[in-house]
């Protein structure tokens, strides 16, 4: 990371938010101020996005940065929560699917994009989640967007946790203007909103949306209590389980299982990109009518090609492992790694968020501090993600560490020391 010139400091301190509300009649030319800001970030080595993976094994990765430099070291930036990306059974399943079906689904869910294997996945996932019907989507983002877009209409109401994922919020904005946000994980705030809506509108539907694990804070709501509120106020209840399904809970059913709340959600949606080592998403429901309606009106799968045979094979193979004793063993190792890293970071005086899971967010605060600390960590051989607006609030930057059962105690302690040293130097 080269030194920063004085005339660049304001650009490196700014957030991307400053470059969204552009004006001017030339649609293309008005992107230039953003590009100057981006270029200063890139050239200073503090742009952590758009890196290219050159090589990767279970724990180490070699990345090419946009400024032409190369970073290599321990990987704490990957979404592979049980380390199944290297599992031989998963690899074999994908190879077999390639030979049998080829690499392409060749159509949307509506138009010949399904196969007997995708139907089998729907049945297997439904059995796992104790829901009779499953809709598959080509991405997790699309599953969130499509579930809301497919069900909610203009006069209905959406009630979302204030920190809901971008995909959920965009789905809400596409469906209705009647959107309310309750304070993060605040049951009383959610109830006040539900009560106020029902006091004035007893005709239209309400959908309450939350996540079982919020990836930027690694925390969880009281899912059972939220489900009870939804029943009390005749609201439907959607839970996004992207970050804990398969990776937490005695049988892999995540916080819903841990809170004895699996029966509460009307809609369970998630992504395969965290624990199931591929892309794609799903919506699981009890009603065939709901499933078929979303399949027809949830635009994200109707107008996109279906998950490929290779993706389907990867999910089926990982789901099988998750449900076996091997999956329970990997979840125990992941939890042990999370507890170890959290303790190592805390003893070094660092502030961390949330509860033990695959995610360990480390508070840095100002954007420039987070950017610089991430760049310094990479120079020291520990690769992490610096997360800032719009993923978190302005001034609330954090380093988001992502774990795998393969991380040994010495790796975790080394990571904690490097993070502590990097933040100290960045300050």
C-alpha positions in Angstrom: 0.0 0.0 0.0 1.6 3.2 -1.1 1.5 6.4 0.9 -1.4 8.8 0.3 -0.9 12.3 -1.0 -2.5 15.1 0.9 -4.7 16.1 -2.0 -6.2 12.6 -2.1 -7.2 12.3 1.6 -10.7 13.8 1.1 -11.4 11.3 -1.6 -10.2 8.3 0.5 -12.3 9.6 3.4 -15.5 9.9 1.4 -18.0 7.1 1.1 -19.6 5.8 -2.0 -22.9 7.4 -0.9 -21.5 10.8 -2.0 -21.5 9.6 -5.6 -25.0 8.1 -6.0 -27.1 11.2 -6.3 -25.6 12.4 -9.6 -27.1 15.1 -11.8 -26.6 16.3 -15.4 -28.0 15.6 -18.8 -25.1 13.5 -19.9 -25.8 10.1 -18.5 -22.3 8.7 -19.1 -20.1 11.7 -18.4 -21.5 12.2 -14.9 -19.8 9.0 -13.8 -16.4 10.7 -14.0 -16.3 12.2 -10.4 -17.0 8.7 -9.0 -14.2 7.3 -11.2 -11.7 9.8 -9.8 -12.7 8.8 -6.3 -12.5 5.1 -7.1 -9.1 5.5 -8.8 -7.7 7.2 -5.7 -8.9 4.3 -3.6 -7.6 1.7 -6.0 -4.1 3.4 -6.4 -3.7 3.7 -2.6 -4.4 0.0 -2.1 -7.5 0.7 0.0 -10.1 -0.5 -2.5 -11.0 -4.0 -1.3 -13.6 -4.8 -4.0 -13.3 -6.6 -7.3 -10.2 -8.6 -6.4 -9.4 -11.7 -8.5 -8.7 -15.1 -6.9 -5.6 -16.6 -8.6 -5.2 -19.7 -6.4 -7.0 -21.1 -3.4 -6.8 -24.1 -1.2 -8.6 -24.9 2.1 -7.0 -22.0 4.1 -4.8 -19.9 1.9 -5.6 -17.7 -1.1 -3.7 -15.6 -3.6 -5.5 -12.5 -4.8 -4.8 -10.0 -7.6 -5.8 -6.5 -6.6 -6.9 -3.9 -9.1 -3.8 -1.8 -8.5 -1.7 -4.6 -9.9 -0.4 -5.9 -6.6 -0.8 -9.4 -5.3 -2.0 -10.4 -1.8 -1.5 -13.9 -0.4 -2.2 -15.4 3.0 -4.8 -17.0 5.3 -8.3 -16.7 4.0 -10.8 -15.1 6.4 -12.9 -13.6 3.6 -14.6 -16.7 2.0 -18.2 -17.8 2.3 -17.6 -21.6 2.8 -19.0 -22.0 6.3 -18.5 -25.8 6.7 -15.5 -26.0 4.3 -17.4 -28.2 1.9 -16.0 -26.6 -1.2 -13.1 -29.0 -1.1 -15.1 -32.1 -0.1 -14.5 -35.0 -2.5 -18.1 -36.1 -2.4 -19.2 -32.7 -3.6 -16.6 -32.7 -6.3 -17.7 -36.1 -7.5 -21.4 -35.2 -7.5 -20.6 -32.1 -9.7 -18.5 -34.2 -12.1 -21.2 -36.8 -12.4 -23.8 -34.1 -13.1 -21.6 -32.6 -15.8 -21.3 -35.9 -17.6 -25.0 -36.7 -17.3 -26.6 -33.3 -17.9 -24.0 -30.9 -19.2 -23.3 -27.6 -17.6 -26.5 -25.7 -18.6 -30.1 -25.7 -17.4 -31.0 -24.2 -20.8 -34.2 -22.6 -19.6 -36.1 -20.9 -16.8 -38.1 -22.7 -14.1 -41.1 -21.9 -16.3 -39.6 -23.1 -19.6 -37.9 -26.5 -19.4 -35.2 -25.4 -16.9 -36.0 -28.2 -14.4 -34.7 -31.7 -14.3 -35.4 -34.8 -12.1 -32.5 -33.7 -10.0 -33.9 -30.3 -9.3 -37.2 -31.9 -8.4 -35.3 -34.2 -6.0 -33.6 -31.2 -4.4 -36.9 -29.6 -3.9 -38.2 -32.7 -2.1 -35.0 -33.2 0.0 -34.8 -29.5 1.1 -38.5 -29.5 1.9 -38.1 -32.6 4.1 -35.1 -31.0 5.8 -37.0 -27.7 6.5 -40.3 -29.5 7.4 -42.1 -27.6 4.5 -43.9 -29.5 1.8 -43.1 -27.2 -1.1 -39.9 -25.5 -2.3 -39.3 -23.0 -5.1 -35.8 -22.7 -6.4 -34.2 -19.5 -7.7 -30.9 -19.0 -9.7 -29.5 -16.7 -6.9 -30.1 -16.1 -3.2 -30.7 -12.4 -4.0 -33.4 -13.5 -6.5 -35.0 -15.7 -3.9 -35.5 -12.8 -1.5 -36.6 -10.4 -4.2 -38.8 -12.9 -5.9 -40.6 -14.2 -2.8 -41.7 -10.7 -1.8 -42.4 -9.5 -5.4 -44.4 -12.6 -6.0 -46.7 -12.3 -3.0 -47.1 -8.7 -2.0 -49.3 -6.3 -3.8 -49.7 -2.5 -3.9 -52.1 -2.1 -1.1 -50.4 -4.6 1.2 -47.9 -3.7 4.0 -44.3 -4.8 4.5 -42.7 -4.6 8.0 -38.9 -5.1 7.8 -36.1 -5.1 10.3 -34.1 -1.9 9.7 -31.0 -3.9 8.8 -32.7 -6.3 6.4 -30.6 -7.3 3.4 -30.5 -5.3 0.2 -32.4 -8.1 -1.7 -35.2 -8.0 0.8 -35.5 -4.2 0.8 -35.4 -4.0 -3.0 -38.1 -6.7 -3.2 -40.2 -4.6 -0.8 -39.7 -1.4 -2.8 -40.7 -3.2 -6.0 -44.0 -4.4 -4.4 -45.5 -1.6 -2.4 -45.0 1.9 -1.0 -46.4 0.7 2.3 -43.1 -0.1 4.0 -42.3 0.2 7.7 -39.0 -0.5 9.4 -38.7 -1.6 13.0 -35.6 -1.1 15.1 -33.1 -3.8 14.7 -34.1 -7.0 16.6 -36.5 -4.9 18.7 -39.7 -6.8 19.4 -41.5 -3.9 21.0 -40.8 -1.7 17.9 -42.1 -4.5 15.6 -45.3 -4.8 17.7 -46.0 -1.1 17.7 -45.9 -1.1 13.9 -48.0 -4.1 13.5 -50.6 -2.7 16.0 -50.7 0.6 14.2 -51.2 -1.0 10.8 -54.0 -3.3 11.9 -55.7 -0.4 13.7 -56.2 1.4 10.4 -56.2 -1.5 7.9 -58.1 -4.7 8.5 -58.4 -5.5 4.8 -55.0 -5.9 3.3 -52.1 -8.3 4.0 -49.0 -7.7 6.1 -45.7 -9.5 5.6 -43.1 -9.2 8.4 -39.5 -9.9 7.3 -36.4 -10.6 9.3 -33.2 -12.7 9.2 -32.1 -15.6 11.4 -28.5 -14.3 11.4 -27.6 -10.8 10.3 -24.3 -11.1 8.5 -23.0 -7.6 9.4 -23.6 -7.9 13.1 -23.7 -11.7 13.6 -26.8 -11.4 15.8 -30.2 -12.9 15.8 -33.8 -11.8 16.7 -36.2 -13.6 19.0 -37.7 -15.6 16.1 -40.4 -17.3 18.2 -41.7 -14.0 19.6 -41.8 -12.4 16.2 -43.8 -15.4 14.9 -46.2 -15.1 17.8 -46.7 -11.4 17.0 -47.4 -12.2 13.4 -50.1 -14.6 14.4 -51.6 -12.1 16.8 -51.9 -9.4 14.1 -52.7 -11.7 11.2 -49.4 -11.1 9.4 -47.4 -13.5 7.4 -43.8 -14.2 8.6 -40.7 -14.5 6.4 -37.3 -15.5 7.7 -34.1 -15.3 5.6 -31.8 -18.2 6.8 -29.0 -17.6 4.4 -26.2 -17.3 7.0 -27.1 -20.1 9.4 -28.9 -22.9 7.6 -26.6 -25.9 7.6 -23.9 -24.1 9.7 -25.7 -23.9 13.1 -28.0 -26.0 15.2 -27.9 -29.7 16.3 -29.2 -30.9 12.9 -28.2 -27.9 10.8 -31.5 -26.0 11.0 -29.8 -22.9 12.4 -31.3 -20.4 14.9 -34.8 -21.5 14.1 -33.9 -24.9 15.5 -31.9 -23.5 18.4 -34.8 -21.2 19.4 -37.4 -24.0 19.0 -39.1 -21.8 16.4 -38.9 -23.9 13.2 -42.7 -24.0 13.0 -43.2 -20.2 13.2 -42.3 -18.8 9.8 -44.8 -19.1 7.0 -42.0 -18.5 4.5 -38.4 -19.7 4.9 -36.0 -18.4 2.2 -32.3 -18.7 1.9 -29.2 -18.8 -0.3 -26.9 -21.7 -1.2 -23.8 -19.4 -1.4 -22.7 -19.7 2.2 -22.8 -23.3 3.4 -23.8 -25.2 0.3 -20.8 -24.0 -1.8 -22.6 -22.8 -4.9 -25.0 -20.1 -6.0 -28.8 -20.3 -6.0 -31.6 -19.8 -3.5 -34.9 -21.1 -2.4 -38.3 -20.4 -0.8 -39.8 -23.1 1.4 -43.6 -23.0 2.3 -46.3 -25.3 3.5 -48.8 -24.4 0.8 -48.7 -25.7 -2.8 -50.8 -22.7 -3.8 -48.2 -20.3 -2.4 -45.4 -22.1 -4.0 -47.0 -22.2 -7.5 -48.1 -18.6 -7.2 -44.5 -17.5 -6.5 -43.2 -19.6 -9.3 -45.5 -17.8 -11.7 -45.2 -14.2 -10.3 -41.8 -14.1 -8.6 -40.1 -12.5 -11.5 -36.5 -13.5 -10.4 -37.0 -17.1 -11.4 -39.6 -16.8 -14.1 -37.4 -14.5 -16.2 -34.0 -16.1 -15.4 -32.6 -19.4 -16.3 -32.9 -22.0 -13.6 -30.1 -23.3 -11.4 -27.7 -25.4 -13.5 -27.3 -29.2 -13.0 -23.9 -28.6 -11.5 -25.4 -26.2 -8.9 -28.2 -28.7 -8.1 -25.7 -31.5 -7.6 -23.5 -29.4 -5.3 -26.5 -28.5 -3.1 -27.7 -32.1 -2.9 -24.3 -33.4 -2.0 -23.7 -30.7 0.7 -27.2 -31.2 2.1 -26.5 -34.9 2.5 -23.3 -34.2 4.4 -25.0 -31.5 6.6 -27.6 -34.1 7.7 -25.1 -36.8 8.6 -22.8 -37.1 11.7 -20.0 -35.5 9.6 -22.1 -32.3 9.4 -22.6 -32.2 13.1 -18.9 -32.6 13.6 -18.1 -29.8 11.2 -20.6 -27.5 12.9 -19.0 -28.2 16.3 -15.6 -27.3 14.9 -17.0 -24.1 13.3 -18.5 -23.1 16.7 -15.2 -23.9 18.4 -13.3 -21.7 15.9 -15.8 -18.8 16.4 -15.5 -18.9 20.1 -11.7 -19.1 19.9 -11.4 -16.1 17.5 -13.8 -14.0 19.5 -11.9 -14.6 22.7 -8.6 -13.8 20.9 -9.9 -10.6 19.5 -11.5 -9.5 22.8 -8.4 -10.1 24.9 -6.5 -7.8 22.5 -9.0 -5.0 23.3 -11.1 -5.2 20.1 -14.8 -4.7 19.9 -16.7 -7.5 18.1 -20.4 -7.9 17.3 -22.9 -10.6 17.7 -23.0 -14.2 18.8 -20.8 -17.2 17.9 -21.4 -18.3 14.3 -19.4 -18.3 11.0 -19.2 -14.5 11.1 -17.0 -12.4 13.4 -17.5 -8.7 12.7 -14.7 -6.4 14.2 -15.6 -2.8 14.8 -13.4 -0.2 13.1 -15.8 2.8 12.7 -14.6 5.5 10.3 -14.3 4.3 6.7 -10.7 5.3 6.3 -9.7 3.3 9.4 -11.4 0.1 8.2 -10.0 0.5 4.7 -6.5 1.0 5.9 -6.6 -1.8 8.5 -7.8 -4.3 5.9 -5.0 -3.3 3.5 -2.4 -3.6 6.3 -3.8 -7.0 7.3 -3.4 -8.2 3.7 0.2 -7.1 3.7 0.7 -9.2 6.8 -0.8 -12.3 5.2 -4.3 -12.2 6.6 -7.1 -11.5 4.1 -10.3 -10.0 5.4 -13.2 -8.0 4.0 -13.7 -4.4 5.0 -17.4 -3.7 5.0 -18.7 -0.1 4.7 -21.8 1.8 3.4 -24.1 0.8 1.8 -23.8 -2.6 3.5 -23.6 -0.8 6.9 -24.3 2.7 8.1 -21.8 5.5 7.3 -19.2 5.7 10.0 -19.9 2.1 11.1 -17.2 0.2 9.1 -16.2 -3.2 10.3 -13.8 -6.0 9.3 -16.0 -9.0 8.6 -14.1 -12.2 9.3 -15.6 -15.4 7.9 -14.7 -18.8 9.3 -14.3 -22.4 8.3 -13.9 -25.6 10.4 -10.4 -25.9 8.9 -9.1 -22.8 10.7 -6.8 -24.2 13.4 -6.2 -22.5 16.8 -2.9 -21.1 15.7 -4.5 -19.6 12.6 -7.2 -17.9 14.7 -4.7 -16.5 17.2 -2.5 -15.2 14.4 -5.4 -13.6 12.7 -6.4 -11.8 15.9 -2.9 -10.5 16.4 -2.6 -9.3 12.8 -6.0 -7.6 13.0 -5.1 -5.9 16.3 -1.7 -4.7 15.0 -3.3 -3.4 11.8 -6.0 -1.5 13.5 -3.5 0.0 15.9 -1.2 1.1 13.0 -4.1 2.4 11.0 -5.2 4.7 13.8 
